[in-house]
Amino acid sequence: MNHDKLMGILAKKIEDKNVLKLIYKYLKAGVMVNGVATRSKVGTPQGGPLSPILANILLNELDVELETRGHKFVRYADDFQIYVKSRKAGQRVMASVATLLEETLKLKVNKEKSAVERPWKRKFLGFSFTVEKQTRTRIHKESIKRLKSKVRELTSRKSSIPMEVRIERLNKYLNGWLGYFALTDTKSIFKELDEWIRRRLRMCKWKEWKVPKARVRNLKALGVNPSKAYEWGNTRKAYWRIAHSP
């Protein structure tokens, strides 16, 4: 983010010079690199509470331009998508918008993350779309991949954590994740993930029981037929396979 460009936009709306000076000091505050303070020439402090507001103020210029052109688009901070009818139109719009961002707003476009592609092949804030005639939102595969990676970490059978503690940590993470993705139209994925997570927990419980004698005893306590409890309690099948047994 170019400081001079941003301050020029702010000066058009903010009359109080003291507020402008304070924002300018915030931008120039710098960062610590190996214990040495380095003055900032461009950009805003990473993670700073004012940074997303300043980004939205600067990119409001982009919103106005896209609205003037009649484009359908969605933007959240510096992440945005523009929807057009053909690939050719997409390439044309992408080139013109990149020029606007780099030459007018003095921003750098991330070429690796930018692309002209079908909506269902792109990710926006963790969401994507289905390929059906009736467009529906779905959870992007990368978001599911990250969820499974975190759940594997929390349900690793290598960690000797009490089941109550394990479930408590798991619930803290899952409540936030499920709350965020509750807007998705494809609800079947929640049932699939629920079954997978329960299987992970059963695998941990099976390892907790450790020896065949304890496994047989606990299976009987859960109401399993004694002969079946003895059969499965003494099996040599792997943990993951056992966690999916009848």
N, C-alpha and C positions, 0 to 999 in steps of 0.2 A: 504494500500500500504506500503510495507516494504521499509524503506528509504535506507538501505544498498544495497538491491537488485537493486533498481532504480539507485542509484549513481554508482553502478558497471557497469550497462548498459550504462549510460551516459558517463562514463569515457572512454569507448571503442571508442566513436565517437568525444567527445569534448576534445581538447588538451589544451585549455586555462584553467589553474587552477583557475583563478579568477572567471570565469563563473561558474565553478563547486562549488566553495565556496559560491557564491551568491545563487545558487539553493539550496544548503544545508541549508543555513540560512533561506531561504524561507520556506523550509520544517519544520524547527525547530522553526519557529517564534512563534508557539503556538496560543492559543485562550483565550478569556476572558470568565470566568465562574463566574457569580455573582460579577463582578468587580475585580476578581482575575485572573492574567495571569497564564495559565497552559501550560507547555512545551509539544509540540507534539512528541510522540514517533513513531507513524505510521500515514499513510494517508497524504492527501494534504488538504490545506485550502478550505473549502466548498465555492464555488462560486468564487474562485480566478481565474484570467484570465490565469494563467499558469497551473492550475490543469488539464484541459482537454488535454492539449498538453502532459503533463507528463504521463497521463493515456494512451494516444495513443502510446507514445514511449515504455512504458512497455508492452502493449498488442500487439505491433508489433511482439513480440516474439511468441505470440499465432497465429497471422496471418501466419507467416512463417511456423510454425509447421503444421497448417491445410492445407496450400498449398502443403507442402511436402507430406502429406498423401493423397492429391488429393480430399479433401472434398469440397463440394459446401457450401459456408457460406456467411453471411453478418454481418457486425459489425459496430456499431456507438458508440464510446466511450466504456463504459463497458456493453453495451447491444448488444447481438449478438445471431444469430440463425444458426444452422448447419443443412443441409438438407441431409437425407439419405433415402434409399429405404424401410426399414422395421423398425418396433418397436424394434426388437431384435438388429439390427445394431445401432439404436438410443441409446439404453440402454448401449451398449458396448462403443460407442463413448463418451457418457456423462460421464461415469465412468472414461475413460482415460483422457478426457479433464479436469475433476475436479481434477484429480491427478496432471496433468501438472500445473494447476493454483495454487493449494495449496502447492505442494511440490517444484516445480521449481521456480515459480514466486512469491511464498509466499503471495498469495491473498486468501481471504475468499470467497467461493462460497455461494450465497444466495440460500439455499435449498428450501425455500418457493416459490420463483419466478422461479426456474428452473424446467423443466419437459420435458419428451419425449411425444410429442403429434402431432396430425395432424396439418399442417400449418394453416388451416382455424379456428382452435380452439385457436390459439396463437395470441398475439398482439406484433407488433414490431413498435415502434415509432408512435403509434396511428393507424397503418394500420393492415389489416389482408388480407385473401384471400377468394375467393368464393369457393364453393364446386363443381363447374362445371368441365366438362372435360377440357375446355379451361380455364386455370388458369387466374384469373383477380384480381387485387387489389381492396379492399373495405375499407371503414372506419370501424374500430372496434367499436363494440357496446358500449364499455366503453367510447370511445371518444365522441360518440353521446350523451351518458348519461351525461357526463360532460358539453357538449355544452348546452343541455336543462336545466341543473341546473343553468348555468350562465344566460341564456336567461330568465328563470323564475325570477331570481333575478333582472334583468334589467327591466322586464316588470311586476313587482309585482303591482297589483292595490292598494296595501296598501300604496305605495309611491306616494305622491302628487307632481309629477314632470311634468313640461310642456312636451307635446308630442314631441316638437322639440328637447329638451334636451335629452329625452329618446331615440329618434331615433339616435341622434348623438353619444351617448354612445354605443348604440347597434351596429352601423356601425363600430365604432372603433374596437370593439371586433370581429365582423363577418368578416371584411375585412382580418384580420390576419388569422383567422381560415380557411376561404375559400381559401385564398392564399396557405396555407400549404397543404390542402387536395385536391387541384386542380388536382393532379396527379392520383387520384383514377379513376378506369375504370367504376365504377358503378355510373353514374351521376344522376340516378333517385332519390337518397337520397336527393340531393340538392333541387329538386322540392318539395318533401315532407316536408322538413324543412322550405322552404320558405312559404308554405301554413300554416304551424303550427305557425310560427313567426308572420305572418300577422293576424292570428286569435287572438294571444296573444295581439297584438296592438289594434285590434278592441274591445277586452274586456276592455282594459284600456280607450279607447275613450268612450265606453258606460257608464263607471262609471263617467267620466268627465262630461257628460251631466246631470247626477244626477236625475233630476225630469222628470216625464212623459211629461210635457209641453215642456221642452227643447228638449227632445228626439224626440217628434213628429215634432217640428219645424226643427230640424237638419236633420231628415230623409227626410222631404219634400224638403229641400234645396239641398239634394243630388239626387233628382229626383225620390224618392220613391212615389208610388201611395198614395194619401192622405188617403184612407181607410186603406191601409196596414200600413202606417206610424202611424195612430192612433192605429191600432191593436197591432203592435209591441212596440210602445212607451208606451203603458199602460200594457204590459205583466208583469207577475210576475216571468217569467222564470229566471234561474240563469245567471250570466254574461257569463260563458263559453258556455252555450247552445245558448244564444243570438248571441254570436260572430260567430256562425256557421250557423245562420239562412239564408234563401234565401235572 
